[in-house]
Amino acid sequence: MNVLVYGAITCKSDVMELHHLPEYLLEKPDAGTGGNTGGEKKRVIDALRQNKYNRTKTAEHLQISRVALWKKMKKLRISV
């Protein structure tokens, strides 16, 4: 889902603020990892655990498509 559409749907006022955007956009990159891969990997693994390794539910939880989750897991070398 487009981030701006998501924000517009969750925003009940005339002004969209940061808390109206998906949580993953608000995370800060880990220092020294060359990006957010360390924190991103932990976030994906935590989400998988919370959803009992159900990839469809995990993707919904992370607000991404199943294909995006699959690609992210491949990139981060996460296998279940």
Backbone torsions as a table, in degrees:
resi	resn	phi	psi	omega
1	MET	NA	140.4	177.7
2	ASN	-62.6	135.3	-175.7
3	VAL	-61.6	-39.6	-179.7
4	LEU	-68.8	-36.7	176.6
5	VAL	-65.0	-44.2	178.0
6	TYR	-57.6	-47.2	179.6
7	GLY	-61.8	-40.9	179.6
8	ALA	-64.9	-35.3	-179.9
9	ILE	-71.6	-40.8	-177.1
10	THR	-81.7	-16.4	-178.4
11	CYS	-84.6	125.4	179.7
12	LYS	-101.4	-4.0	-179.6
13	SER	-110.8	-174.6	-179.7
14	ASP	-81.2	-14.7	-176.4
15	VAL	-117.3	125.2	176.7
16	MET	-86.8	130.8	-179.8
17	GLU	-120.1	173.8	-176.3
18	LEU	-56.5	-38.0	-177.3
19	HIS	-68.7	-9.8	175.7
20	HIS	-84.1	-12.3	-177.7
21	LEU	-90.4	159.6	178.4
22	PRO	-58.6	144.8	-175.5
23	GLU	-57.4	-37.7	-175.5
24	TYR	-64.0	-22.5	178.2
25	LEU	-74.8	-22.0	-174.5
26	LEU	-91.2	-7.7	-180.0
27	GLU	-73.8	142.8	178.7
28	LYS	-90.2	142.8	177.1
29	PRO	-63.6	146.3	175.9
30	ASP	-69.7	138.0	178.7
31	ALA	-72.8	136.8	174.4
32	GLY	80.7	4.1	180.0
33	THR	-102.6	0.0	-178.2
34	GLY	74.7	24.7	-178.9
35	GLY	143.2	-150.5	-176.2
36	ASN	-109.5	21.5	-173.4
37	THR	-65.2	-37.7	179.8
38	GLY	-65.2	-50.7	178.2
39	GLY	-68.5	-35.4	179.4
40	GLU	-65.5	-42.8	179.3
41	LYS	-62.8	-44.6	178.9
42	LYS	-62.4	-41.6	-179.6
43	ARG	-62.6	-42.5	179.9
44	VAL	-67.6	-44.2	179.6
45	ILE	-63.6	-42.7	177.7
46	ASP	-61.5	-42.0	179.3
47	ALA	-65.3	-40.7	177.0
48	LEU	-60.4	-44.5	179.5
49	ARG	-62.8	-45.2	-179.2
50	GLN	-60.1	-32.5	-177.3
51	ASN	-101.6	20.7	176.9
52	LYS	53.0	39.7	176.3
53	TYR	63.0	20.3	173.8
54	ASN	-82.4	111.7	-173.7
55	ARG	-67.5	-35.1	179.0
56	THR	-64.5	-47.9	179.5
57	LYS	-66.7	-36.1	178.4
58	THR	-64.3	-43.1	178.5
59	ALA	-62.0	-42.9	177.1
60	GLU	-62.1	-42.1	178.8
61	HIS	-60.0	-41.2	-179.5
62	LEU	-83.7	-4.1	-179.6
63	GLN	60.4	44.1	175.2
64	ILE	-134.4	167.0	178.9
65	SER	-76.3	163.8	177.0
66	ARG	-62.7	-36.9	178.7
67	VAL	-65.4	-42.5	178.5
68	ALA	-62.7	-39.2	177.1
69	LEU	-63.6	-45.6	179.3
70	TRP	-58.2	-46.1	179.7
71	LYS	-64.5	-40.3	179.4
72	LYS	-64.5	-42.1	178.6
73	MET	-64.4	-39.1	178.4
74	LYS	-65.1	-45.9	-179.7
75	LYS	-61.9	-40.1	-177.5
76	LEU	-88.9	0.3	180.0
77	ARG	58.3	50.7	176.5
78	ILE	-106.5	122.7	176.4
79	SER	-124.9	143.3	178.4
80	VAL	-130.6	NA	NA
